Amino acid sequence: MKKIHEILGLKTLKQRMVFWITLVTISSGIIGIILQSFIQYKNEQEKTINYMNDMVGVQKDYIDNWFEERSFNARSLANMDSFKTLDQEKMKTAMEDTVTNIKDLQTIHFANKDGYIEITTMPEAEGINVSDREYYSEALKGREHITDVLIGKVTKEPNIFFTSPVRNYNREIIGLVITSIKLDTINEIIERSHYRESGETYLVNREGYMLTESRFDDELINQNKVKSTDPMDIIIDSEIFKNALENKEQIGTYRDYRGEEVLGVYEWTNSDKWLIIGKMDKVELINELKNEIYGSIIIILCIVALIIFICIKLSNQIARMFDNLIKGTNTISKGNYSYRINLEKNHDLPDEIKVLCNGFNNMSITIEEKINLTEESEQKYKSLFEYNTDIIITMELEGKLIKVNNAAVQITEYPMEEIVGSSFKKFISNDKMEMTIQHFQKATKGKTQTFESVIISKNGRRIDLDIIVVPIVVNGNIIGIHGIAKDVTQNKEYQRKLEETARKLKESNEDLEQFAYVASHDLQEPLRMVTSYLQLLERRYKGQLDQSADEFIAFAVDGAKRMKILINDLLAYSRVNRKAREFTQVDSMEVLKKAKQNLEFCIEDKNASITYDQLPMIIGDITQLTYLFQNLINNGIKFNEQEKPMIHISAYEEKRHWKFLAKDNGIGINSEHKDKIFTIFQRLHSKNEYEGTGIGLAICKKIVERHGGHIWFESEKGKGTIFYFTILKGGNKNE
Ligand code: ADP
């Protein structure tokens, strides 16, 4: 097939399809025509042979009957009384009447038993002896006879004789009746059955002489095939004749006496003396078929043309789709991704081609979408790059800047052309150079780096940057570095200021604590003096001065006492951070027990119940933690009007903290005071209602914060309070 394509130069699909479809269709057409013609010919041949068979059969019957009639004529005469009695007068009359009435008969003779013709309708025949003829001896044997063609002794013409023996009443053979007919008569009978152009029936005797005239006299003579076409002038030796002699096949194709190809059939007649052959020229059969075959050829050719037309149309359609596909591929390869094959115009396409075209369209849609996405993401990247307020740079692995955004120009104050092409080292502050190079080198080995560095602007300004450097990896290879740098100069400034403020705050707090400490500590001595002398006054002069003086002294003593408590609490407050102990591993259960023990009298006095769950090991300042528990329990009992104050302590583990709960059934706190109660000296009740200085919870807050936690409460007035505080697991590292 490849060779054929090469030789014929069939390059395109369309050419090949058209070629092969035409070839296959024409070949099938030709085969169809041949088959059709062959079948038609065979049918026609069979029909013709059947027809001829019938014809020949009819001929045979006709001739046999005719012979029977002629034999009957001779027999009838022989059986007449006049013949039996040899009444010559009457015999002659009967014979002449018969010849006159029966046209076929040529002559009638009566020969005596010695073979001499005594009475005849042909006077020239009288006296002629026929004893040499076969029919004479047959008659003497008492048998009727029909001769083959014999040449008449008087007429010298070919005749057929019918003889019948004549017997007297003693049944002795006394002579024979001989009737003769001319061969022409047979000829006439046979001639009547010529059919079609070349159909012919003729008689042949066993010697092969044609007994009837040929239908093709003129033709034969013109062609000099024979000198005369009279009966007995043509000798037949065709195949069918030979077959007939051997009683072989009755039907066949052969060459007849004219040398023409014919279809023929035969039958024996005249007691197997003669052969009736019916035949017809093959050419005529073929000629007759021709028209029908031409008709079939035209129909088949029309069908072939139609098929070729449809196939060419179809191949055009398919080829057009392929052209579209090729055009589409070329268009897409040139960067136009919106090309689609219009399938609506070609909705009657074969399914496979539709699938192919749909596949192509889907492919181009996907490509277009992908390209659009890429373009979109490129644009997004571009705007991210261009409009970003942070510096974005792309560097080669050696550190040369190959792309920077506008922010780089604005922040560094260098023009673009001075930045692109330079090494990043040009901009880094000397004190940060080594560290920055190290990070850059790690990035070139594939590790993203985040660090702080400083660059010097063109005007000599120090600019603090938060930098991220990321390796650019393409197909597994690092081909460069992306860097993003945020200008944090201002943040750094804020941070510095914040740190400064915090430092100052810390210092002032420390000063304050120092002051509180000094004040409370140093006030203790004069206070102790004031108190002791006031007590001395009270002891010595109570009842000696007037009543008002006693009261005044009592107020002064009470004031001094309260002042003492206040100064102690203030001292404790100032000591939370100042005189703090080291953090150690502490069992909070033990701490609680210790606090409970310290409050033993108070608990008993108020009939309070202190319960607790399993409490954890924590890290902290054991003294301060004891104070914390003690103060919360004490408050729970103090701010409680129940007959049996109840306080329950429990703890829960959280991610970073232990969360402790101290739940009481006391008077509760209004939630609007959530911050107030943790502030120093802030109380919700007067000292007449509940004793206290308002420092306890402020100290608790300080202690909790020192342990890295928070303190707060949840409460509803009259329904008790839950105090929560958290302690950092593992201890507060800032301590
Ligand atoms: P003090 O106990 O000396 O008054 P605190 O700082 O311990 O000072 O408490 C501040 C205020 O918070 C108290 O005066 C009280 O009004 C309120 N308070 C503290 N604990 C409780 C509690 N368990 N129930 C109700 N009120 C409380």
Boltz pocket constraint, residues with backbone or C-beta under 6 A from the ligand:
constraints:
  - pocket:
      binder: B
      contacts: [[A, 631], [A, 632], [A, 635], [A, 636], [A, 637], [A, 639], [A, 664], [A, 666], [A, 667], [A, 668], [A, 669], [A, 677], [A, 679], [A, 682], [A, 683], [A, 684], [A, 685], [A, 690], [A, 691], [A, 692], [A, 693], [A, 694], [A, 695], [A, 696], [A, 697], [A, 698], [A, 721]]
      max_distance: 6.0
